[in-house]
Every structure is written in C-alpha cells, then in structure tokens.
Amino acid sequence: MQTIDGNGAVASVAFRTSEVIAIYPITPSSTMAEQADAWAGNGLKNVWGDTPRVVEMQSEGGAIAAVHGALQTGSLSTSFTSSQGLLLMIPTLYKLAGQLTPFVLHVAARTVATHALSIFGDHSDVMAVRQTGCAMLCAASVQEAQDFALIAHRATLKSRVPFIHFFDGFRTSHEINKIIPLTDETILNLMPQAEIDAHRARALNPEHPVIRGTSANPDTYFQSREATNPWYNAVYDHVEEAMKAFGDATGRQYQPFEYYGHPQAERVIIMMGSALGTCEEVVDELLIRGEKVGVLKVRLFRPFSAKHLLQALPETVRAIAVLDRTK
C-alpha cells in the first residue's frame, strides 16, 4: 500500500509511460507537472530505462503544441492541465484527434471562470472539449485515477484516438488516500509494444517523407474526415479490452459502464466522478431499508455508447436521475 494524493498517483504513471512531457502549471493540476519536473531533474527513469524530457512552455497552448510536435517525431508524450488551460488546448486537440495521434492528457477537472474565478472542481472544463474527437475517461477516486491513467495510455495506443483522462479537481486530485501502487513491471507489461512500434513508424522522417496537414477542398476533406469513423467507433472495445487486461494483471476489475445496487432496481442515479463514492454509501443504506435503488457509474464518457449504458441498467428501472457536475 502507498499513501498518496490523486495528482501524485497520476503523475507517477504518466511519467513512467512517457518520453516527452510538456507542462504549464495551472491549479489544481500543477503538482502533476511539478512532480514530473522534479523527477526528471533527479534522473528518475521511465519503464524503458530512460529519463523523460520535461519542458515548461509559455502557456497551455504552447504545452499542447510541444506535445503535438513530439508525437509527430514518434515520441510518447503527455501533459497535464485544468480549466482555462484546457480551453487553450482545444485547437490542437482537434488536430491530434483528426490525425489519429495516440496520447493522453491528464486533467484535474476545474470550474471555468465566468462571472468570477473559481479554482474548485466541476466538469465545466471537460464538457467544453466533448466535440474535439478525443476519448474521455473519468476516474472517481485516487485508486481509479492511478489505474485509469495506465488504462488510458494502453487504450490510446491501441485505438490511435487521443484520450482525456479526467478526475475531480481537489476532491480527487488533492485527496490523500491509501492505494495499491502499480509496479514498473506491471506498467511495462500493459504497454502494447507492437502499437508503440507502429506509432514510431508513423513518425515524420526524412528517410521516408510524407506530407501531413495540407489544405483540402470540401470533397476530399469530407471523405478523409469520415474515414476516421472506424477508429472512433472501436474505442469502446479498446477501453473494455484495456480494462480486462488491467484486471487480469492487478485483480482490479473495471467496466466502461458499471452498475451498483439492487438487481431489480426501480430508481437509478447515473453519474461520474468523485461523488460516486458518496452515492454508493447512500445506495447501501437505502438497500438496508428495502429500497430498490442503484447507481450507474459512467467511466467512458466519450465516445458515449448508449447501447452499453442500457445493457448495464436493470430492466426494472422506472425512474432515472442524471447528476451532472456542471451548469
């Protein structure tokens, strides 16, 4: 067992699965970047025995651009952000998703400033990137944040779709809890080497030049845009496979949609994020009182599979409440 906060747990996995880490601090994700920078300065190694290169840019827009450049050279790259920082990354997220470039962005979800500044957690930032084409995976606890960080890194390489792995700012990012840490051996075994080799083979290289990012007319733009659909549609299966492989390696089982409660529940709450722990306790109490209730945990938010959500719900459900942590 290890006592650690959510940011530390996620940063540890991200550091050990990356070669280039581009950072720009923003609360409450800052300590992920700070720890990665300190580890690199102290010469700590990733699971392949190399020290990742950590570069601090002038803004979050620069950080994601540096990630984009590193990925185009065949490196494994990552970054961390929150709130307005995530909004600055949106243009490049569109590019990364459109180019089917595997990488994971770790987000400590935080309120986007509107009439006033708030540094505390909600989902208004991640809700602003739903349409970018990135997959979105949500962790509800410190243990899940660590575990889903690795699941996301495996799934993005398998699917070639970039992942946004998010968890609640402060409530999870700064919660100190006891978790079962992932060993280097487990991480290395779960990182798909064939897909890593394929990612490196797609790198820009003067020995086998290719052209990317050109201007396209509507006819060819439409066709190439639609041609990415099979990759996006396959994301659910890749996440399910990554969760199964992770479960086989660690004994901790997860599903993209997971139901908890009475098998013949009539009333169900659907939600994601840190409030799930509280909701499970309420369900336990109501079950003791004879209530037929349950909660459906949403882990994979994008692509959203209505088919699998319905399969996870008991057929007896008559009323559903969806709790959304944003305006």
Backbone torsions as a table, in degrees:
resi	resn	phi	psi	omega
1	MET	NA	151.6	179.4
2	GLN	-136.9	137.2	175.7
3	THR	-96.1	119.4	-171.6
4	ILE	-159.4	159.3	175.1
5	ASP	-94.5	172.1	-175.3
6	GLY	-61.8	-43.8	179.7
7	ASN	-61.4	-42.3	179.8
8	GLY	-64.9	-39.3	-180.0
9	ALA	-65.0	-43.0	-179.8
10	VAL	-69.8	-44.7	-178.9
11	ALA	-60.1	-36.3	-179.9
12	SER	-61.6	-43.9	179.0
13	VAL	-69.8	-45.5	-178.7
14	ALA	-60.2	-41.2	-179.7
15	PHE	-63.7	-43.4	-174.8
16	ARG	-77.3	-11.1	-179.6
17	THR	-112.4	12.7	-174.7
18	SER	-128.3	161.1	176.1
19	GLU	-116.2	-29.1	176.4
20	VAL	-131.4	127.1	179.3
21	ILE	-124.8	114.3	179.2
22	ALA	-101.1	129.9	-170.4
23	ILE	-130.2	153.3	163.7
24	TYR	-153.9	118.9	-170.0
25	PRO	-72.2	140.1	171.0
26	ILE	-152.2	132.3	-180.0
27	THR	-65.0	138.0	3.8
28	PRO	-100.4	22.1	179.8
29	SER	-91.7	-5.6	-168.7
30	SER	-54.9	-39.9	-173.7
31	THR	-68.3	-22.8	173.7
32	MET	-63.6	-47.5	178.7
33	ALA	-64.9	-42.6	-178.2
34	GLU	-63.2	-41.8	-179.7
35	GLN	-68.3	-41.1	178.3
36	ALA	-61.0	-41.6	179.0
37	ASP	-63.8	-42.9	179.6
38	ALA	-65.7	-42.0	179.5
39	TRP	-62.9	-42.8	179.2
40	ALA	-64.8	-40.1	178.5
41	GLY	-63.0	-29.6	179.1
42	ASN	-90.3	2.4	175.6
43	GLY	79.7	17.9	177.4
44	LEU	-63.7	149.7	-173.6
45	LYS	-105.6	155.1	168.3
46	ASN	-84.2	-174.7	-173.8
47	VAL	-71.8	-9.0	177.2
48	TRP	-100.0	6.2	176.0
49	GLY	85.6	14.4	178.5
50	ASP	-114.1	152.7	174.9
51	THR	-88.6	119.5	179.0
52	PRO	-59.8	147.7	175.1
53	ARG	-88.9	121.7	179.2
54	VAL	-107.3	125.2	179.8
55	VAL	-124.6	129.1	175.7
56	GLU	-95.9	125.8	-177.4
57	MET	-99.1	-176.3	-174.8
58	GLN	-84.9	-12.5	-179.7
59	SER	-168.0	174.0	175.9
60	GLU	-65.7	-32.4	175.7
61	GLY	-63.1	-39.5	176.2
62	GLY	-68.8	-36.4	-179.7
63	ALA	-62.9	-46.3	-178.3
64	ILE	-71.7	-29.5	175.8
65	ALA	-67.3	-38.6	176.9
66	ALA	-65.1	-39.7	175.2
67	VAL	-60.0	-45.7	-179.7
68	HIS	-57.7	-46.4	179.4
69	GLY	-63.6	-42.4	179.2
70	ALA	-62.5	-40.9	179.8
71	LEU	-64.1	-35.3	-179.9
72	GLN	-69.7	-16.9	175.7
73	THR	-93.3	2.0	178.2
74	GLY	92.7	6.7	177.7
75	SER	-80.1	158.2	170.7
76	LEU	-93.0	122.0	-170.8
77	SER	-134.5	156.4	179.6
78	THR	-152.5	171.0	174.8
79	SER	-155.0	174.2	-178.6
80	PHE	-135.4	143.4	178.6
81	THR	-164.8	179.8	178.1
82	SER	-157.6	159.0	163.6
83	SER	48.4	-129.5	-178.6
84	GLN	-57.3	-27.7	176.3
85	GLY	-62.0	-40.6	177.2
86	LEU	-65.5	-38.9	179.9
87	LEU	-61.8	-35.6	178.2
88	LEU	-67.3	-19.0	-178.0
89	MET	-89.0	-7.9	-171.9
90	ILE	-55.0	-47.5	-178.6
91	PRO	-56.6	-41.1	-179.0
92	THR	-74.9	-30.5	175.7
93	LEU	-61.5	-38.9	174.7
94	TYR	-59.4	-43.7	180.0
95	LYS	-64.1	-46.3	-178.2
96	LEU	-61.7	-43.6	179.5
97	ALA	-68.2	-42.0	-179.4
98	GLY	-65.0	-31.3	-179.8
99	GLN	-90.0	5.0	179.8
100	LEU	51.7	57.1	-176.7
101	THR	-108.1	114.8	-176.1
102	PRO	-72.9	127.1	172.0
103	PHE	-169.7	163.4	179.9
104	VAL	-122.5	130.1	172.5
105	LEU	-106.8	121.7	-177.9
106	HIS	-96.2	123.2	-172.7
107	VAL	-122.2	121.9	167.4
108	ALA	-86.8	98.6	-168.2
109	ALA	-61.3	132.4	-173.6
110	ARG	-143.8	152.4	177.7
111	THR	-56.4	135.1	171.5
112	VAL	-83.2	130.5	-178.4
113	ALA	-63.3	128.9	176.4
114	THR	-121.9	-102.9	177.8
115	HIS	-70.4	-19.3	178.9
116	ALA	-151.1	163.6	177.3
117	LEU	-85.5	135.2	171.1
118	SER	-136.6	128.3	-179.7
119	ILE	-94.0	4.4	-171.6
120	PHE	-94.6	171.2	-165.5
121	GLY	-81.7	131.0	158.5
122	ASP	-155.6	-170.0	-174.5
123	HIS	-108.3	18.0	-177.4
124	SER	-67.2	-26.1	178.2
125	ASP	-75.1	-48.3	-177.7
126	VAL	-69.7	-27.4	177.1
127	MET	-66.5	-20.2	-179.4
128	ALA	-80.8	-7.2	-178.6
129	VAL	-117.5	15.3	-179.6
130	ARG	-59.5	-31.9	-171.3
131	GLN	-92.4	3.9	-175.5
132	THR	-75.0	-18.5	-175.0
133	GLY	97.8	-0.7	176.0
134	CYS	-80.5	146.3	169.7
135	ALA	-74.8	151.6	-176.9
136	MET	-132.2	121.7	-176.6
137	LEU	-121.0	127.1	-173.4
138	CYS	-112.3	129.2	176.5
139	ALA	-103.6	146.4	-173.8
140	ALA	-109.8	-7.9	-176.4
141	SER	-151.2	173.3	179.0
142	VAL	-64.0	-42.5	178.2
143	GLN	-61.7	-46.3	179.0
144	GLU	-64.2	-38.2	-179.3
145	ALA	-59.5	-43.9	176.1
146	GLN	-64.1	-49.4	-174.4
147	ASP	-65.3	-42.9	-177.6
148	PHE	-71.0	-25.4	174.5
149	ALA	-58.5	-46.0	179.6
150	LEU	-71.1	-41.8	178.1
151	ILE	-58.4	-41.3	179.2
152	ALA	-64.7	-41.4	-179.9
153	HIS	-65.5	-34.7	176.5
154	ARG	-71.8	-46.6	-175.2
155	ALA	-66.1	-35.7	-179.4
156	THR	-67.3	-37.6	177.7
157	LEU	-68.8	-36.8	178.8
158	LYS	-69.0	-39.6	-172.1
159	SER	-95.7	-22.0	-173.8
160	ARG	69.0	9.4	175.9
161	VAL	-97.8	129.0	178.5
162	PRO	-64.7	146.4	-176.8
163	PHE	-114.7	139.3	166.6
164	ILE	-106.8	109.9	178.2
165	HIS	-97.7	114.9	-175.3
166	PHE	-126.3	154.9	-179.9
167	PHE	-151.5	159.7	-169.6
168	ASP	-69.8	128.8	177.9
169	GLY	-61.3	136.1	-177.4
170	PHE	66.8	-56.8	-175.8
171	ARG	-58.6	-37.0	174.8
172	THR	-111.2	-40.8	-175.1
173	SER	-61.2	-34.2	-177.4
174	HIS	-111.0	3.0	176.5
175	GLU	-71.8	127.0	177.2
176	ILE	-95.6	122.2	-175.9
177	ASN	-145.6	167.4	175.8
178	LYS	-90.6	128.5	178.3
179	ILE	-132.1	165.7	172.2
180	ILE	-92.0	110.6	-174.5
181	PRO	-74.1	153.9	176.6
182	LEU	-87.5	133.4	178.2
183	THR	-83.8	160.0	176.0
184	ASP	-58.1	-38.8	-178.6
185	GLU	-62.9	-44.5	178.9
186	THR	-63.0	-45.0	180.0
187	ILE	-61.2	-46.9	-178.2
188	LEU	-61.7	-41.7	-179.5
189	ASN	-66.3	-28.1	-178.1
190	LEU	-91.5	-10.9	175.1
191	MET	-81.7	119.4	-171.8
192	PRO	-75.8	106.4	-172.9
193	GLN	-64.4	-38.0	-179.4
194	ALA	-61.5	-40.9	179.8
195	GLU	-72.1	-32.8	174.7
196	ILE	-63.7	-43.7	177.7
197	ASP	-61.7	-39.6	179.0
198	ALA	-65.8	-39.0	176.8
199	HIS	-61.9	-42.4	178.9
200	ARG	-66.7	-35.6	-179.5
201	ALA	-66.8	-24.5	178.8
202	ARG	-84.1	-0.2	-176.5
203	ALA	-64.8	148.4	173.3
204	LEU	-65.8	130.1	-173.6
205	ASN	-151.1	127.9	179.6
206	PRO	-64.2	-16.5	178.0
207	GLU	-73.7	-26.9	175.1
208	HIS	-142.1	76.0	-172.9
209	PRO	-66.3	143.7	172.6
210	VAL	-136.7	165.1	179.1
211	ILE	-114.3	138.1	-178.6
212	ARG	-138.9	154.7	171.5
213	GLY	70.8	27.7	179.7
214	THR	-77.2	172.1	173.3
215	SER	-80.1	139.7	-177.7
216	ALA	-128.8	144.1	173.4
217	ASN	-78.5	162.9	-173.4
218	PRO	-56.5	-33.7	-177.1
219	ASP	-67.0	-49.4	-179.1
220	THR	-77.2	-32.7	177.5
221	TYR	-60.4	-45.8	179.8
222	PHE	-59.0	-46.3	-176.7
223	GLN	-64.8	-46.0	-178.2
224	SER	-69.7	-31.4	177.4
225	ARG	-66.0	-44.1	179.3
226	GLU	-69.1	-25.8	-177.5
227	ALA	-66.1	-16.8	179.2
228	THR	-82.5	-8.7	-175.2
229	ASN	-55.4	-43.0	-179.0
230	PRO	-57.8	-36.2	178.5
231	TRP	-66.2	-45.6	-179.0
232	TYR	-65.2	-41.2	-178.9
233	ASN	-67.1	-22.5	-178.5
234	ALA	-87.7	-3.8	-174.5
235	VAL	-60.4	-43.2	-178.3
236	TYR	-55.2	-47.0	-178.8
237	ASP	-64.0	-37.5	179.3
238	HIS	-67.3	-38.8	177.6
239	VAL	-66.7	-42.5	178.1
240	GLU	-60.4	-42.5	178.6
241	GLU	-64.6	-42.0	179.9
242	ALA	-64.3	-39.6	178.4
243	MET	-66.8	-37.2	178.3
244	LYS	-67.9	-44.6	178.4
245	ALA	-62.1	-39.4	177.4
246	PHE	-64.3	-43.2	178.8
247	GLY	-62.3	-40.7	178.5
248	ASP	-63.7	-34.0	-176.6
249	ALA	-82.5	-29.9	-171.7
250	THR	-119.8	-18.9	-175.1
251	GLY	86.7	-3.3	178.0
252	ARG	-97.8	112.6	-173.3
253	GLN	-96.7	135.6	177.0
254	TYR	-134.6	158.0	173.4
255	GLN	-133.7	150.9	176.7
256	PRO	-58.0	-37.0	170.7
257	PHE	-126.1	127.0	-176.7
258	GLU	-132.3	125.8	-179.5
259	TYR	-94.9	141.8	177.6
260	TYR	-136.3	123.5	177.6
261	GLY	143.6	-157.7	-177.1
262	HIS	-67.7	134.4	-178.5
263	PRO	-66.1	-21.2	175.6
264	GLN	-117.5	45.3	-176.7
265	ALA	-63.4	143.4	175.1
266	GLU	-103.9	-24.7	179.5
267	ARG	-125.9	129.1	-174.8
268	VAL	-135.7	139.1	170.7
269	ILE	-99.8	135.9	174.6
270	ILE	-112.9	127.8	-176.7
271	MET	-162.6	171.4	174.3
272	MET	-144.5	157.0	178.3
273	GLY	102.4	-169.2	-168.8
274	SER	-65.7	-23.2	-179.4
275	ALA	-68.5	-9.9	-179.7
276	LEU	-61.1	-37.0	179.3
277	GLY	-61.2	-44.1	176.9
278	THR	-63.6	-42.5	-178.1
279	CYS	-63.5	-39.0	177.8
280	GLU	-62.3	-40.2	178.4
281	GLU	-64.0	-39.6	177.7
282	VAL	-65.2	-41.9	177.6
283	VAL	-60.0	-44.9	178.9
284	ASP	-57.7	-43.9	-179.4
285	GLU	-65.5	-42.4	-179.0
286	LEU	-70.5	-31.2	176.5
287	LEU	-64.8	-38.2	177.0
288	ILE	-60.5	-33.9	-179.6
289	ARG	-82.9	1.0	177.6
290	GLY	90.8	8.1	179.5
291	GLU	-76.9	144.2	176.6
292	LYS	-99.0	86.4	-175.2
293	VAL	-133.5	166.2	177.5
294	GLY	-165.9	175.5	177.6
295	VAL	-135.1	138.2	176.7
296	LEU	-106.3	118.2	-179.0
297	LYS	-87.1	125.1	176.2
298	VAL	-97.8	116.3	177.1
299	ARG	-102.1	-50.1	178.9
300	LEU	-94.5	102.5	-176.1
301	PHE	-85.5	-34.1	174.8
302	ARG	-138.4	133.5	-6.7
303	PRO	-64.3	139.9	-178.6
304	PHE	-89.2	119.1	-178.1
305	SER	-101.6	98.5	178.8
306	ALA	-62.1	-34.0	-179.6
307	LYS	-60.9	-47.4	-177.9
308	HIS	-73.4	-30.0	174.7
309	LEU	-62.7	-45.9	-179.8
310	LEU	-65.0	-36.2	178.6
311	GLN	-65.4	-30.8	-179.0
312	ALA	-78.4	-20.8	-178.7
313	LEU	-80.9	141.8	171.8
314	PRO	-62.2	144.7	-178.9
315	GLU	-69.0	-13.2	-176.6
316	THR	-86.1	-2.6	-174.3
317	VAL	-64.4	131.6	178.6
318	ARG	-113.9	-25.4	-177.8
319	ALA	-139.2	136.1	-179.7
320	ILE	-126.9	134.4	171.6
321	ALA	-117.0	125.1	178.0
322	VAL	-102.3	118.8	179.2
323	LEU	-101.1	114.1	-174.3
324	ASP	-112.9	124.0	-173.3
325	ARG	-86.6	54.2	177.8
326	THR	-164.6	161.4	178.6
327	LYS	-71.4	NA	NA
